[in-house]
C-alpha cells in the first residue's frame, strides 16, 4: 500500500486547480489589490476577501507561504516539547486553513480542529481545499468576528497567523487574551517586518503576564534584548513559487523566501533552545559567524572556527532560526 502524500504536497496539488477558469490577468490584479490591502497600516472593520475569486487568487498566491512560515514556527516549538502532541486546535482568523494544514504536517493524525474567520468565502474555500487532506476532513469552519467579542472553547493549541495587522489595538489585545484563557499553547506568526515584530512583542508580553512561558524562538521569557527601534527579530522559510507567484512578482526563480516573526508559548514544561541563531550564518574561509540570542538574555556574535572540530561542521550546516549549539 502506498503511503499517503505529505500535507505540503497535498496542499500544492489542491491549490494548483484553484485558478482554473480565472483569467491570469484577473488573478494577478486581485492579488495585487489584496496585497495592498493587507500591507496597509489602517486596520479594516470588514473582511478583505470579498468573494470566491478574491479568495482563490489570494489562497493560490499566499497560502503556501503562510503554511511554510507557520510550519517552521510549529517545528521549532515542537522541538522544545517533543513528547507533547495537541489534542485539539483552534485557528483564529484562519481564513482558508493554512495553519490547520501546518499543524497536521508537524503533528500527524486527526484531532478536533476549529477554524474561525469572519470571511465566509475564505472559510468555504478552506473547506473545499481541506478535502485533499484526510486528517482535516472533520474541521469546523466557523464564521466569527475576530475581536473584542471573541469567546473560545478550551483547547490545547491556538494559532494566530498573519492576523494582528488587520485588527485595532483593542481587538489585538482581546484576541491574545482570549487565546491565553482558552489554550495550553499559543503560537502567533506575523510578517517579518518591524511592525510585525512590534505586534509580536506586545502579544509575547501579554502571554507572559497570563502565566505562559516562552518556548520559541526566544531562549528565555525575559524582555527581548533588542533595543526598541534599532532592529527586529525575524526568520525565513523557503517557499516553492507557483506560476502565479512568477506572474505577479516577475523573475524566474523557482522559490522565494518568506520572512516571518513568531512566538510560541506554553503553560506546560518546555525546554527552549540554549541559544537561537537570529541571522543567516555567515560562512567565511575557515570560520562561521553566528548571531545568537542567548538565555541570559543577550545578543552575541559567536565565531566558530575549524579548531572547534565537530562544532565547526555543525555551524557550516546551521541555518537561520536553528537552536545552537545543536542537540
C-alpha positions, 0 to 999 in steps of 0.5 A: 500500500502506498503511503499517503502524500505529505500535507505540503504536497497535498496542499500544492496539488489542491491549490494548483486547480484553484485558478482554473477558469480565472483569467491570469490577468484577473488573478494577478490584479486581485492579488495585487489589490489584496496585497495592498490591502493587507500591507496597509497600516489602517486596520479594516472593520470588514473582511478583505476577501470579498468573494470566491475569486478574491479568495482563490487568487489570494489562497493560490498566491499566499497560502503556501507561504503562510503554511511554510512560515507557520510550519517552521514556527510549529517545528521549532516549538515542537522541538522544545516539547517533543513528547507533547502532541495537541489534542485539539486546535483552534485557528483564529482568523484562519481564513482558508486553513493554512495553519490547520494544514501546518499543524497536521504536517508537524503533528500527524493524525486527526484531532478536533480542529476549529477554524474561525474567520469572519470571511465566509468565502475564505472559510468555504474555500478552506473547506473545499481545499481541506478535502485533499487532506484526510486528517482535516476532513472533520474541521469546523469552519466557523464564521466569527468576528475576530475581536473584542467579542471573541469567546473560545472553547478550551483547547490545547493549541491556538494559532494566530497567523498573519492576523494582528495587522488587520485588527485595532489595538483593542481587538489585538489585545482581546484576541491574545487574551482570549487565546491565553484563557482558552489554550495550553499553547499559543503560537502567533506568526506575523510578517517579518517586518518591524511592525510585525515584530512590534505586534509580536512583542506586545502579544509575547508580553501579554502571554507572559503576564497570563502565566505562559512561558516562552518556548520559541524562538526566544531562549528565555521569557525575559524582555527581548534584548533588542533595543526598541527601534534599532532592529527586529527579530525575524526568520525565513522559510523557503517557499516553492513559487507557483506560476502565479507567484512568477506572474505577479512578482516577475523573475524566474526563480523557482522559490522565494523566501518568506520572512516571518516573526513568531512566538510560541508559548506554553503553560506546560514544561518546555525546554527552549533552545540554549541559544537561537541563531537570529541571522543567516550564518555567515560562512567565511574561509575557515570560520562561521559567524553566528548571531545568537540570542542567548538565555541570559538574555543577550545578543552575541556574535559567536565565531566558530572556527575549524579548531572547534572540530565537530562544532565547526561542521555543525555551524557550516550546516546551521541555518537561520532560526536553528537552536545552537549549539545543536542537540 
